[in-house]
Amino acid sequence: MSNPFENPEGSYFVLVNEEGQHSLWPSFINVPHGWKKIYGAADRQACLAYIRDHWHNLMPNSLKPTASIGNGK
């Protein structure tokens, strides 16, 4: 059996977790706990394009600096 994450003929979802990390996920495999579907089902190339176009900052959300609001700086 070939790797289902690399099947050019497969159907995929794009998943995201609370850290803002994205994942290409075969549509026939259950979505793991802590992840949600944000795109698809679609072909592999469309999902990879979605990830490329929407996931610009690869830093996990918990490590991103928070904006200071109302501190005058």
Predicted model as a PDB file, atoms N, CA, C, CB and O in Angstrom, pLDDT in the B-factor column:
MODEL        1                                                                  
ATOM      1  N   MET A   1       0.846  -1.192   0.000  1.00 55.00           N  
ATOM      2  CA  MET A   1       0.000   0.000   0.000  1.00 55.00           C  
ATOM      3  C   MET A   1       0.884   1.245   0.000  1.00 55.00           C  
ATOM      4  CB  MET A   1      -0.958   0.004   1.228  1.00 55.00           C  
ATOM      5  O   MET A   1       1.862   1.323   0.743  1.00 55.00           O  
ATOM      6  N   SER A   2       0.535   2.197  -0.824  1.00 85.00           N  
ATOM      7  CA  SER A   2       1.301   3.443  -0.879  1.00 85.00           C  
ATOM      8  C   SER A   2       0.866   4.388   0.248  1.00 85.00           C  
ATOM      9  CB  SER A   2       1.121   4.129  -2.257  1.00 85.00           C  
ATOM     10  O   SER A   2      -0.159   4.184   0.899  1.00 85.00           O  
ATOM     11  N   ASN A   3       1.654   5.392   0.448  1.00 92.00           N  
ATOM     12  CA  ASN A   3       1.380   6.380   1.493  1.00 92.00           C  
ATOM     13  C   ASN A   3       0.133   7.186   1.122  1.00 92.00           C  
ATOM     14  CB  ASN A   3       2.603   7.323   1.697  1.00 92.00           C  
ATOM     15  O   ASN A   3       0.135   7.844   0.082  1.00 92.00           O  
ATOM     16  N   PRO A   4      -0.938   7.160   1.937  1.00 92.00           N  
ATOM     17  CA  PRO A   4      -2.160   7.887   1.586  1.00 92.00           C  
ATOM     18  C   PRO A   4      -1.997   9.404   1.627  1.00 92.00           C  
ATOM     19  CB  PRO A   4      -3.271   7.483   2.516  1.00 92.00           C  
ATOM     20  O   PRO A   4      -2.840  10.125   1.094  1.00 92.00           O  
ATOM     21  N   PHE A   5      -0.943   9.896   2.242  1.00 93.00           N  
ATOM     22  CA  PHE A   5      -0.698  11.334   2.307  1.00 93.00           C  
ATOM     23  C   PHE A   5      -0.023  11.856   1.044  1.00 93.00           C  
ATOM     24  CB  PHE A   5       0.153  11.664   3.518  1.00 93.00           C  
ATOM     25  O   PHE A   5       0.112  13.065   0.858  1.00 93.00           O  
ATOM     26  N   GLU A   6       0.398  10.939   0.180  1.00 94.00           N  
ATOM     27  CA  GLU A   6       1.093  11.336  -1.046  1.00 94.00           C  
ATOM     28  C   GLU A   6       0.394  10.867  -2.312  1.00 94.00           C  
ATOM     29  CB  GLU A   6       2.494  10.804  -1.031  1.00 94.00           C  
ATOM     30  O   GLU A   6       0.984  10.910  -3.391  1.00 94.00           O  
ATOM     31  N   ASN A   7      -0.833  10.428  -2.203  1.00 94.00           N  
ATOM     32  CA  ASN A   7      -1.574   9.914  -3.356  1.00 94.00           C  
ATOM     33  C   ASN A   7      -2.046  11.080  -4.231  1.00 94.00           C  
ATOM     34  CB  ASN A   7      -2.786   9.054  -2.894  1.00 94.00           C  
ATOM     35  O   ASN A   7      -2.924  11.834  -3.813  1.00 94.00           O  
ATOM     36  N   PRO A   8      -1.485  11.245  -5.434  1.00 93.00           N  
ATOM     37  CA  PRO A   8      -1.888  12.366  -6.290  1.00 93.00           C  
ATOM     38  C   PRO A   8      -3.335  12.260  -6.768  1.00 93.00           C  
ATOM     39  CB  PRO A   8      -0.970  12.449  -7.488  1.00 93.00           C  
ATOM     40  O   PRO A   8      -3.915  13.255  -7.205  1.00 93.00           O  
ATOM     41  N   GLU A   9      -3.921  11.069  -6.690  1.00 94.00           N  
ATOM     42  CA  GLU A   9      -5.314  10.863  -7.113  1.00 94.00           C  
ATOM     43  C   GLU A   9      -6.284  10.928  -5.933  1.00 94.00           C  
ATOM     44  CB  GLU A   9      -5.455   9.516  -7.821  1.00 94.00           C  
ATOM     45  O   GLU A   9      -7.492  10.787  -6.122  1.00 94.00           O  
ATOM     46  N   GLY A  10      -5.771  11.140  -4.722  1.00 96.00           N  
ATOM     47  CA  GLY A  10      -6.594  11.087  -3.517  1.00 96.00           C  
ATOM     48  C   GLY A  10      -7.438  12.331  -3.293  1.00 96.00           C  
ATOM     49  O   GLY A  10      -7.273  13.360  -3.948  1.00 96.00           O  
ATOM     50  N   SER A  11      -8.340  12.191  -2.346  1.00 98.00           N  
ATOM     51  CA  SER A  11      -9.195  13.286  -1.893  1.00 98.00           C  
ATOM     52  C   SER A  11      -8.724  13.673  -0.490  1.00 98.00           C  
ATOM     53  CB  SER A  11     -10.728  12.874  -1.900  1.00 98.00           C  
ATOM     54  O   SER A  11      -8.497  12.813   0.360  1.00 98.00           O  
ATOM     55  N   TYR A  12      -8.581  14.975  -0.263  1.00 98.00           N  
ATOM     56  CA  TYR A  12      -7.979  15.462   0.974  1.00 98.00           C  
ATOM     57  C   TYR A  12      -8.798  16.579   1.604  1.00 98.00           C  
ATOM     58  CB  TYR A  12      -6.569  15.945   0.712  1.00 98.00           C  
ATOM     59  O   TYR A  12      -9.636  17.213   0.963  1.00 98.00           O  
ATOM     60  N   PHE A  13      -8.519  16.795   2.891  1.00 98.00           N  
ATOM     61  CA  PHE A  13      -8.968  17.978   3.634  1.00 98.00           C  
ATOM     62  C   PHE A  13      -7.728  18.760   4.044  1.00 98.00           C  
ATOM     63  CB  PHE A  13      -9.838  17.583   4.893  1.00 98.00           C  
ATOM     64  O   PHE A  13      -6.626  18.214   4.102  1.00 98.00           O  
ATOM     65  N   VAL A  14      -7.919  20.036   4.328  1.00 98.00           N  
ATOM     66  CA  VAL A  14      -6.915  20.811   5.050  1.00 98.00           C  
ATOM     67  C   VAL A  14      -7.457  20.938   6.460  1.00 98.00           C  
ATOM     68  CB  VAL A  14      -6.636  22.235   4.379  1.00 98.00           C  
ATOM     69  O   VAL A  14      -8.598  21.350   6.667  1.00 98.00           O  
ATOM     70  N   LEU A  15      -6.627  20.581   7.424  1.00 98.00           N  
ATOM     71  CA  LEU A  15      -6.982  20.677   8.836  1.00 98.00           C  
ATOM     72  C   LEU A  15      -6.178  21.798   9.481  1.00 98.00           C  
ATOM     73  CB  LEU A  15      -6.732  19.331   9.566  1.00 98.00           C  
ATOM     74  O   LEU A  15      -5.119  22.189   8.992  1.00 98.00           O  
ATOM     75  N   VAL A  16      -6.710  22.303  10.590  1.00 98.00           N  
ATOM     76  CA  VAL A  16      -5.984  23.293  11.392  1.00 98.00           C  
ATOM     77  C   VAL A  16      -6.189  22.951  12.862  1.00 98.00           C  
ATOM     78  CB  VAL A  16      -6.468  24.758  11.079  1.00 98.00           C  
ATOM     79  O   VAL A  16      -7.247  22.450  13.245  1.00 98.00           O  
ATOM     80  N   ASN A  17      -5.171  23.222  13.692  1.00 98.00           N  
ATOM     81  CA  ASN A  17      -5.304  23.004  15.129  1.00 98.00           C  
ATOM     82  C   ASN A  17      -5.305  24.351  15.845  1.00 98.00           C  
ATOM     83  CB  ASN A  17      -4.162  22.098  15.662  1.00 98.00           C  
ATOM     84  O   ASN A  17      -5.207  25.400  15.209  1.00 98.00           O  
ATOM     85  N   GLU A  18      -5.416  24.314  17.166  1.00 97.00           N  
ATOM     86  CA  GLU A  18      -5.506  25.570  17.927  1.00 97.00           C  
ATOM     87  C   GLU A  18      -4.228  26.392  17.855  1.00 97.00           C  
ATOM     88  CB  GLU A  18      -5.830  25.276  19.377  1.00 97.00           C  
ATOM     89  O   GLU A  18      -4.248  27.584  18.165  1.00 97.00           O  
ATOM     90  N   GLU A  19      -3.130  25.789  17.457  1.00 96.00           N  
ATOM     91  CA  GLU A  19      -1.870  26.510  17.279  1.00 96.00           C  
ATOM     92  C   GLU A  19      -1.787  27.182  15.914  1.00 96.00           C  
ATOM     93  CB  GLU A  19      -0.694  25.563  17.458  1.00 96.00           C  
ATOM     94  O   GLU A  19      -0.813  27.877  15.622  1.00 96.00           O  
ATOM     95  N   GLY A  20      -2.816  26.976  15.064  1.00 96.00           N  
ATOM     96  CA  GLY A  20      -2.811  27.574  13.738  1.00 96.00           C  
ATOM     97  C   GLY A  20      -2.021  26.771  12.722  1.00 96.00           C  
ATOM     98  O   GLY A  20      -1.828  27.218  11.591  1.00 96.00           O  
ATOM     99  N   GLN A  21      -1.561  25.586  13.113  1.00 97.00           N  
ATOM    100  CA  GLN A  21      -0.801  24.735  12.209  1.00 97.00           C  
ATOM    101  C   GLN A  21      -1.758  24.037  11.248  1.00 97.00           C  
ATOM    102  CB  GLN A  21       0.038  23.700  12.999  1.00 97.00           C  
ATOM    103  O   GLN A  21      -2.848  23.626  11.645  1.00 97.00           O  
ATOM    104  N   HIS A  22      -1.362  23.904  10.013  1.00 98.00           N  
ATOM    105  CA  HIS A  22      -2.177  23.292   8.975  1.00 98.00           C  
ATOM    106  C   HIS A  22      -1.654  21.901   8.637  1.00 98.00           C  
ATOM    107  CB  HIS A  22      -2.202  24.172   7.722  1.00 98.00           C  
ATOM    108  O   HIS A  22      -0.469  21.613   8.805  1.00 98.00           O  
ATOM    109  N   SER A  23      -2.551  21.043   8.160  1.00 97.00           N  
ATOM    110  CA  SER A  23      -2.171  19.699   7.768  1.00 97.00           C  
ATOM    111  C   SER A  23      -2.986  19.253   6.566  1.00 97.00           C  
ATOM    112  CB  SER A  23      -2.355  18.725   8.933  1.00 97.00           C  
ATOM    113  O   SER A  23      -4.186  19.514   6.483  1.00 97.00           O  
ATOM    114  N   LEU A  24      -2.332  18.587   5.647  1.00 98.00           N  
ATOM    115  CA  LEU A  24      -2.993  17.918   4.531  1.00 98.00           C  
ATOM    116  C   LEU A  24      -3.439  16.559   5.067  1.00 98.00           C  
ATOM    117  CB  LEU A  24      -2.034  17.776   3.258  1.00 98.00           C  
ATOM    118  O   LEU A  24      -2.628  15.821   5.626  1.00 98.00           O  
ATOM    119  N   TRP A  25      -4.729  16.217   4.902  1.00 98.00           N  
ATOM    120  CA  TRP A  25      -5.254  15.004   5.535  1.00 98.00           C  
ATOM    121  C   TRP A  25      -6.134  14.227   4.568  1.00 98.00           C  
ATOM    122  CB  TRP A  25      -6.045  15.355   6.801  1.00 98.00           C  
ATOM    123  O   TRP A  25      -7.074  14.794   4.010  1.00 98.00           O  
ATOM    124  N   PRO A  26      -5.855  12.942   4.354  1.00 98.00           N  
ATOM    125  CA  PRO A  26      -6.701  12.142   3.472  1.00 98.00           C  
ATOM    126  C   PRO A  26      -8.147  12.123   3.967  1.00 98.00           C  
ATOM    127  CB  PRO A  26      -6.160  10.711   3.369  1.00 98.00           C  
ATOM    128  O   PRO A  26      -8.397  11.963   5.162  1.00 98.00           O  
ATOM    129  N   SER A  27      -9.089  12.285   3.052  1.00 97.00           N  
ATOM    130  CA  SER A  27     -10.488  12.419   3.448  1.00 97.00           C  
ATOM    131  C   SER A  27     -11.092  11.141   4.006  1.00 97.00           C  
ATOM    132  CB  SER A  27     -11.294  12.869   2.283  1.00 97.00           C  
ATOM    133  O   SER A  27     -12.134  11.199   4.659  1.00 97.00           O  
ATOM    134  N   PHE A  28     -10.473   9.991   3.771  1.00 97.00           N  
ATOM    135  CA  PHE A  28     -11.035   8.738   4.268  1.00 97.00           C  
ATOM    136  C   PHE A  28     -10.534   8.362   5.667  1.00 97.00           C  
ATOM    137  CB  PHE A  28     -10.714   7.627   3.305  1.00 97.00           C  
ATOM    138  O   PHE A  28     -10.957   7.349   6.224  1.00 97.00           O  
ATOM    139  N   ILE A  29      -9.636   9.171   6.232  1.00 97.00           N  
ATOM    140  CA  ILE A  29      -9.112   8.919   7.577  1.00 97.00           C  
ATOM    141  C   ILE A  29      -9.786   9.894   8.543  1.00 97.00           C  
ATOM    142  CB  ILE A  29      -7.545   9.073   7.620  1.00 97.00           C  
ATOM    143  O   ILE A  29      -9.911  11.082   8.246  1.00 97.00           O  
ATOM    144  N   ASN A  30     -10.223   9.383   9.706  1.00 97.00           N  
ATOM    145  CA  ASN A  30     -10.871  10.224  10.699  1.00 97.00           C  
ATOM    146  C   ASN A  30      -9.964  11.386  11.105  1.00 97.00           C  
ATOM    147  CB  ASN A  30     -11.257   9.396  11.927  1.00 97.00           C  
ATOM    148  O   ASN A  30      -8.750  11.232  11.234  1.00 97.00           O  
ATOM    149  N   VAL A  31     -10.576  12.537  11.299  1.00 98.00           N  
ATOM    150  CA  VAL A  31      -9.839  13.727  11.735  1.00 98.00           C  
ATOM    151  C   VAL A  31      -9.401  13.521  13.186  1.00 98.00           C  
ATOM    152  CB  VAL A  31     -10.716  15.028  11.589  1.00 98.00           C  
ATOM    153  O   VAL A  31     -10.230  13.201  14.038  1.00 98.00           O  
ATOM    154  N   PRO A  32      -8.108  13.700  13.479  1.00 97.00           N  
ATOM    155  CA  PRO A  32      -7.637  13.483  14.851  1.00 97.00           C  
ATOM    156  C   PRO A  32      -8.162  14.548  15.814  1.00 97.00           C  
ATOM    157  CB  PRO A  32      -6.113  13.468  14.883  1.00 97.00           C  
ATOM    158  O   PRO A  32      -8.467  15.674  15.421  1.00 97.00           O  
ATOM    159  N   HIS A  33      -8.257  14.160  17.077  1.00 98.00           N  
ATOM    160  CA  HIS A  33      -8.696  15.078  18.135  1.00 98.00           C  
ATOM    161  C   HIS A  33      -7.810  16.331  18.140  1.00 98.00           C  
ATOM    162  CB  HIS A  33      -8.654  14.374  19.527  1.00 98.00           C  
ATOM    163  O   HIS A  33      -6.588  16.240  18.014  1.00 98.00           O  
ATOM    164  N   GLY A  34      -8.431  17.477  18.285  1.00 98.00           N  
ATOM    165  CA  GLY A  34      -7.692  18.739  18.340  1.00 98.00           C  
ATOM    166  C   GLY A  34      -7.522  19.418  16.991  1.00 98.00           C  
ATOM    167  O   GLY A  34      -6.952  20.507  16.914  1.00 98.00           O  
ATOM    168  N   TRP A  35      -8.006  18.793  15.933  1.00 98.00           N  
ATOM    169  CA  TRP A  35      -7.915  19.357  14.590  1.00 98.00           C  
ATOM    170  C   TRP A  35      -9.309  19.537  14.034  1.00 98.00           C  
ATOM    171  CB  TRP A  35      -7.067  18.461  13.661  1.00 98.00           C  
ATOM    172  O   TRP A  35     -10.221  18.799  14.408  1.00 98.00           O  
ATOM    173  N   LYS A  36      -9.498  20.512  13.138  1.00 98.00           N  
ATOM    174  CA  LYS A  36     -10.793  20.699  12.471  1.00 98.00           C  
ATOM    175  C   LYS A  36     -10.563  20.943  10.983  1.00 98.00           C  
ATOM    176  CB  LYS A  36     -11.585  21.885  13.105  1.00 98.00           C  
ATOM    177  O   LYS A  36      -9.528  21.460  10.562  1.00 98.00           O  
ATOM    178  N   LYS A  37     -11.567  20.553  10.207  1.00 98.00           N  
ATOM    179  CA  LYS A  37     -11.511  20.754   8.758  1.00 98.00           C  
ATOM    180  C   LYS A  37     -11.752  22.222   8.437  1.00 98.00           C  
ATOM    181  CB  LYS A  37     -12.550  19.859   8.033  1.00 98.00           C  
ATOM    182  O   LYS A  37     -12.673  22.839   8.972  1.00 98.00           O  
ATOM    183  N   ILE A  38     -10.915  22.780   7.554  1.00 98.00           N  
ATOM    184  CA  ILE A  38     -11.136  24.158   7.107  1.00 98.00           C  
ATOM    185  C   ILE A  38     -11.235  24.271   5.592  1.00 98.00           C  
ATOM    186  CB  ILE A  38     -10.021  25.048   7.608  1.00 98.00           C  
ATOM    187  O   ILE A  38     -11.576  25.332   5.068  1.00 98.00           O  
ATOM    188  N   TYR A  39     -10.937  23.179   4.884  1.00 98.00           N  
ATOM    189  CA  TYR A  39     -11.011  23.206   3.422  1.00 98.00           C  
ATOM    190  C   TYR A  39     -11.142  21.779   2.914  1.00 98.00           C  
ATOM    191  CB  TYR A  39      -9.758  23.903   2.802  1.00 98.00           C  
ATOM    192  O   TYR A  39     -10.587  20.847   3.495  1.00 98.00           O  
ATOM    193  N   GLY A  40     -11.879  21.619   1.829  1.00 97.00           N  
ATOM    194  CA  GLY A  40     -12.017  20.324   1.164  1.00 97.00           C  
ATOM    195  C   GLY A  40     -13.327  19.658   1.551  1.00 97.00           C  
ATOM    196  O   GLY A  40     -14.122  20.196   2.321  1.00 97.00           O  
ATOM    197  N   ALA A  41     -13.516  18.530   1.022  1.00 98.00           N  
ATOM    198  CA  ALA A  41     -12.611  17.636   0.347  1.00 98.00           C  
ATOM    199  C   ALA A  41     -12.314  18.153  -1.070  1.00 98.00           C  
ATOM    200  CB  ALA A  41     -13.199  16.220   0.302  1.00 98.00           C  
ATOM    201  O   ALA A  41     -13.183  18.661  -1.778  1.00 98.00           O  
ATOM    202  N   ALA A  42     -11.054  17.993  -1.433  1.00 98.00           N  
ATOM    203  CA  ALA A  42     -10.579  18.458  -2.735  1.00 98.00           C  
ATOM    204  C   ALA A  42      -9.360  17.615  -3.110  1.00 98.00           C  
ATOM    205  CB  ALA A  42     -10.226  19.998  -2.708  1.00 98.00           C  
ATOM    206  O   ALA A  42      -8.877  16.807  -2.317  1.00 98.00           O  
ATOM    207  N   ASP A  43      -8.877  17.820  -4.333  1.00 97.00           N  
ATOM    208  CA  ASP A  43      -7.694  17.064  -4.746  1.00 97.00           C  
ATOM    209  C   ASP A  43      -6.460  17.596  -4.018  1.00 97.00           C  
ATOM    210  CB  ASP A  43      -7.497  17.147  -6.286  1.00 97.00           C  
ATOM    211  O   ASP A  43      -6.481  18.681  -3.436  1.00 97.00           O  
ATOM    212  N   ARG A  44      -5.405  16.820  -4.063  1.00 97.00           N  
ATOM    213  CA  ARG A  44      -4.182  17.126  -3.306  1.00 97.00           C  
ATOM    214  C   ARG A  44      -3.608  18.492  -3.672  1.00 97.00           C  
ATOM    215  CB  ARG A  44      -3.129  16.046  -3.548  1.00 97.00           C  
ATOM    216  O   ARG A  44      -3.239  19.265  -2.788  1.00 97.00           O  
ATOM    217  N   GLN A  45      -3.530  18.791  -4.957  1.00 97.00           N  
ATOM    218  CA  GLN A  45      -2.939  20.059  -5.385  1.00 97.00           C  
ATOM    219  C   GLN A  45      -3.752  21.261  -4.908  1.00 97.00           C  
ATOM    220  CB  GLN A  45      -2.816  20.091  -6.899  1.00 97.00           C  
ATOM    221  O   GLN A  45      -3.178  22.278  -4.519  1.00 97.00           O  
ATOM    222  N   ALA A  46      -5.078  21.154  -4.932  1.00 98.00           N  
ATOM    223  CA  ALA A  46      -5.925  22.255  -4.453  1.00 98.00           C  
ATOM    224  C   ALA A  46      -5.717  22.477  -2.956  1.00 98.00           C  
ATOM    225  CB  ALA A  46      -7.417  21.964  -4.746  1.00 98.00           C  
ATOM    226  O   ALA A  46      -5.668  23.619  -2.498  1.00 98.00           O  
ATOM    227  N   CYS A  47      -5.595  21.396  -2.200  1.00 98.00           N  
ATOM    228  CA  CYS A  47      -5.367  21.533  -0.761  1.00 98.00           C  
ATOM    229  C   CYS A  47      -3.994  22.127  -0.468  1.00 98.00           C  
ATOM    230  CB  CYS A  47      -5.505  20.176  -0.072  1.00 98.00           C  
ATOM    231  O   CYS A  47      -3.858  22.976   0.413  1.00 98.00           O  
ATOM    232  N   LEU A  48      -2.977  21.684  -1.205  1.00 97.00           N  
ATOM    233  CA  LEU A  48      -1.645  22.263  -1.019  1.00 97.00           C  
ATOM    234  C   LEU A  48      -1.630  23.743  -1.381  1.00 97.00           C  
ATOM    235  CB  LEU A  48      -0.616  21.508  -1.863  1.00 97.00           C  
ATOM    236  O   LEU A  48      -0.954  24.534  -0.722  1.00 97.00           O  
ATOM    237  N   ALA A  49      -2.362  24.123  -2.413  1.00 98.00           N  
ATOM    238  CA  ALA A  49      -2.467  25.541  -2.790  1.00 98.00           C  
ATOM    239  C   ALA A  49      -3.162  26.333  -1.689  1.00 98.00           C  
ATOM    240  CB  ALA A  49      -3.235  25.698  -4.125  1.00 98.00           C  
ATOM    241  O   ALA A  49      -2.762  27.457  -1.383  1.00 98.00           O  
ATOM    242  N   TYR A  50      -4.202  25.751  -1.092  1.00 98.00           N  
ATOM    243  CA  TYR A  50      -4.903  26.430   0.007  1.00 98.00           C  
ATOM    244  C   TYR A  50      -3.934  26.679   1.166  1.00 98.00           C  
ATOM    245  CB  TYR A  50      -6.125  25.587   0.490  1.00 98.00           C  
ATOM    246  O   TYR A  50      -3.879  27.779   1.716  1.00 98.00           O  
ATOM    247  N   ILE A  51      -3.174  25.647   1.528  1.00 98.00           N  
ATOM    248  CA  ILE A  51      -2.207  25.806   2.620  1.00 98.00           C  
ATOM    249  C   ILE A  51      -1.194  26.889   2.272  1.00 98.00           C  
ATOM    250  CB  ILE A  51      -1.484  24.471   2.913  1.00 98.00           C  
ATOM    251  O   ILE A  51      -0.908  27.753   3.100  1.00 98.00           O  
ATOM    252  N   ARG A  52      -0.654  26.854   1.070  1.00 97.00           N  
ATOM    253  CA  ARG A  52       0.331  27.851   0.636  1.00 97.00           C  
ATOM    254  C   ARG A  52      -0.248  29.268   0.700  1.00 97.00           C  
ATOM    255  CB  ARG A  52       0.808  27.540  -0.796  1.00 97.00           C  
ATOM    256  O   ARG A  52       0.448  30.205   1.092  1.00 97.00           O  
ATOM    257  N   ASP A  53      -1.510  29.426   0.319  1.00 97.00           N  
ATOM    258  CA  ASP A  53      -2.131  30.751   0.261  1.00 97.00           C  
ATOM    259  C   ASP A  53      -2.626  31.268   1.612  1.00 97.00           C  
ATOM    260  CB  ASP A  53      -3.276  30.718  -0.699  1.00 97.00           C  
ATOM    261  O   ASP A  53      -2.853  32.469   1.759  1.00 97.00           O  
ATOM    262  N   HIS A  54      -2.799  30.385   2.601  1.00 97.00           N  
ATOM    263  CA  HIS A  54      -3.417  30.796   3.860  1.00 97.00           C  
ATOM    264  C   HIS A  54      -2.543  30.637   5.100  1.00 97.00           C  
ATOM    265  CB  HIS A  54      -4.655  30.029   4.057  1.00 97.00           C  
ATOM    266  O   HIS A  54      -2.847  31.231   6.135  1.00 97.00           O  
ATOM    267  N   TRP A  55      -1.487  29.867   5.029  1.00 95.00           N  
ATOM    268  CA  TRP A  55      -0.631  29.651   6.201  1.00 95.00           C  
ATOM    269  C   TRP A  55       0.696  30.347   5.973  1.00 95.00           C  
ATOM    270  CB  TRP A  55      -0.416  28.133   6.476  1.00 95.00           C  
ATOM    271  O   TRP A  55       1.654  29.748   5.484  1.00 95.00           O  
ATOM    272  N   HIS A  56       0.739  31.627   6.338  1.00 93.00           N  
ATOM    273  CA  HIS A  56       1.914  32.452   6.056  1.00 93.00           C  
ATOM    274  C   HIS A  56       2.918  32.472   7.204  1.00 93.00           C  
ATOM    275  CB  HIS A  56       1.484  33.861   5.743  1.00 93.00           C  
ATOM    276  O   HIS A  56       4.127  32.481   6.972  1.00 93.00           O  
ATOM    277  N   ASN A  57       2.431  32.480   8.423  1.00 91.00           N  
ATOM    278  CA  ASN A  57       3.311  32.527   9.589  1.00 91.00           C  
ATOM    279  C   ASN A  57       3.306  31.138  10.224  1.00 91.00           C  
ATOM    280  CB  ASN A  57       2.853  33.633  10.619  1.00 91.00           C  
ATOM    281  O   ASN A  57       2.318  30.745  10.844  1.00 91.00           O  
ATOM    282  N   LEU A  58       4.390  30.401  10.075  1.00 92.00           N  
ATOM    283  CA  LEU A  58       4.459  29.029  10.551  1.00 92.00           C  
ATOM    284  C   LEU A  58       4.665  28.908  12.052  1.00 92.00           C  
ATOM    285  CB  LEU A  58       5.553  28.318   9.851  1.00 92.00           C  
ATOM    286  O   LEU A  58       4.616  27.803  12.592  1.00 92.00           O  
ATOM    287  N   MET A  59       4.893  30.018  12.732  1.00 91.00           N  
ATOM    288  CA  MET A  59       5.084  29.989  14.173  1.00 91.00           C  
ATOM    289  C   MET A  59       3.769  29.592  14.857  1.00 91.00           C  
ATOM    290  CB  MET A  59       5.582  31.367  14.688  1.00 91.00           C  
ATOM    291  O   MET A  59       2.715  30.140  14.533  1.00 91.00           O  
ATOM    292  N   PRO A  60       3.824  28.644  15.800  1.00 92.00           N  
ATOM    293  CA  PRO A  60       2.604  28.270  16.523  1.00 92.00           C  
ATOM    294  C   PRO A  60       2.000  29.478  17.238  1.00 92.00           C  
ATOM    295  CB  PRO A  60       2.903  27.150  17.539  1.00 92.00           C  
ATOM    296  O   PRO A  60       2.721  30.354  17.717  1.00 92.00           O  
ATOM    297  N   ASN A  61       0.682  29.514  17.304  1.00 92.00           N  
ATOM    298  CA  ASN A  61      -0.013  30.651  17.928  1.00 92.00           C  
ATOM    299  C   ASN A  61       0.487  30.939  19.335  1.00 92.00           C  
ATOM    300  CB  ASN A  61      -1.504  30.389  17.970  1.00 92.00           C  
ATOM    301  O   ASN A  61       0.575  32.102  19.730  1.00 92.00           O  
ATOM    302  N   SER A  62       0.817  29.893  20.104  1.00 92.00           N  
ATOM    303  CA  SER A  62       1.252  30.096  21.493  1.00 92.00           C  
ATOM    304  C   SER A  62       2.610  30.786  21.586  1.00 92.00           C  
ATOM    305  CB  SER A  62       1.313  28.762  22.216  1.00 92.00           C  
ATOM    306  O   SER A  62       2.973  31.275  22.657  1.00 92.00           O  
ATOM    307  N   LEU A  63       3.362  30.838  20.502  1.00 91.00           N  
ATOM    308  CA  LEU A  63       4.672  31.503  20.519  1.00 91.00           C  
ATOM    309  C   LEU A  63       4.662  32.870  19.849  1.00 91.00           C  
ATOM    310  CB  LEU A  63       5.695  30.630  19.842  1.00 91.00           C  
ATOM    311  O   LEU A  63       5.664  33.585  19.878  1.00 91.00           O  
ATOM    312  N   LYS A  64       3.537  33.236  19.246  1.00 88.00           N  
ATOM    313  CA  LYS A  64       3.449  34.536  18.587  1.00 88.00           C  
ATOM    314  C   LYS A  64       3.296  35.624  19.639  1.00 88.00           C  
ATOM    315  CB  LYS A  64       2.267  34.573  17.584  1.00 88.00           C  
ATOM    316  O   LYS A  64       2.592  35.435  20.631  1.00 88.00           O  
ATOM    317  N   PRO A  65       3.948  36.759  19.429  1.00 85.00           N  
ATOM    318  CA  PRO A  65       3.788  37.855  20.381  1.00 85.00           C  
ATOM    319  C   PRO A  65       2.347  38.358  20.369  1.00 85.00           C  
ATOM    320  CB  PRO A  65       4.763  39.006  20.054  1.00 85.00           C  
ATOM    321  O   PRO A  65       1.700  38.419  19.323  1.00 85.00           O  
ATOM    322  N   THR A  66       1.870  38.711  21.540  1.00 78.00           N  
ATOM    323  CA  THR A  66       0.522  39.267  21.635  1.00 78.00           C  
ATOM    324  C   THR A  66       0.600  40.769  21.511  1.00 78.00           C  
ATOM    325  CB  THR A  66      -0.162  38.865  22.959  1.00 78.00           C  
ATOM    326  O   THR A  66       1.583  41.381  21.927  1.00 78.00           O  
ATOM    327  N   ALA A  67      -0.417  41.361  20.949  1.00 64.00           N  
ATOM    328  CA  ALA A  67      -0.476  42.817  20.777  1.00 64.00           C  
ATOM    329  C   ALA A  67      -0.766  43.472  22.110  1.00 64.00           C  
ATOM    330  CB  ALA A  67      -1.550  43.215  19.734  1.00 64.00           C  
ATOM    331  O   ALA A  67      -1.641  43.027  22.853  1.00 64.00           O  
ATOM    332  N   SER A  68      -0.044  44.513  22.407  1.00 59.00           N  
ATOM    333  CA  SER A  68      -0.320  45.287  23.618  1.00 59.00           C  
ATOM    334  C   SER A  68      -1.405  46.296  23.295  1.00 59.00           C  
ATOM    335  CB  SER A  68       0.967  46.000  24.152  1.00 59.00           C  
ATOM    336  O   SER A  68      -1.277  47.095  22.367  1.00 59.00           O  
ATOM    337  N   ILE A  69      -2.462  46.248  24.065  1.00 62.00           N  
ATOM    338  CA  ILE A  69      -3.593  47.138  23.831  1.00 62.00           C  
ATOM    339  C   ILE A  69      -3.707  48.104  25.021  1.00 62.00           C  
ATOM    340  CB  ILE A  69      -4.924  46.322  23.633  1.00 62.00           C  
ATOM    341  O   ILE A  69      -3.774  47.688  26.178  1.00 62.00           O  
ATOM    342  N   GLY A  70      -3.726  49.388  24.702  1.00 58.00           N  
ATOM    343  CA  GLY A  70      -3.967  50.404  25.711  1.00 58.00           C  
ATOM    344  C   GLY A  70      -2.824  50.677  26.655  1.00 58.00           C  
ATOM    345  O   GLY A  70      -3.047  51.224  27.735  1.00 58.00           O  
ATOM    346  N   ASN A  71      -1.597  50.317  26.288  1.00 55.00           N  
ATOM    347  CA  ASN A  71      -0.490  50.604  27.194  1.00 55.00           C  
ATOM    348  C   ASN A  71       0.295  51.839  26.744  1.00 55.00           C  
ATOM    349  CB  ASN A  71       0.442  49.395  27.286  1.00 55.00           C  
ATOM    350  O   ASN A  71       1.298  52.189  27.366  1.00 55.00           O  
ATOM    351  N   GLY A  72      -0.151  52.507  25.665  1.00 52.00           N  
ATOM    352  CA  GLY A  72       0.481  53.726  25.224  1.00 52.00           C  
ATOM    353  C   GLY A  72       1.772  53.531  24.463  1.00 52.00           C  
ATOM    354  O   GLY A  72       2.437  54.516  24.144  1.00 52.00           O  
ATOM    355  N   LYS A  73       2.147  52.335  24.164  1.00 48.00           N  
ATOM    356  CA  LYS A  73       3.400  52.077  23.439  1.00 48.00           C  
ATOM    357  C   LYS A  73       3.135  51.681  22.025  1.00 48.00           C  
ATOM    358  CB  LYS A  73       4.210  50.998  24.121  1.00 48.00           C  
ATOM    359  O   LYS A  73       4.072  51.427  21.269  1.00 48.00           O  
TER     360      LYS A  73                                                      
ENDMDL                                                                          
END                                                                             
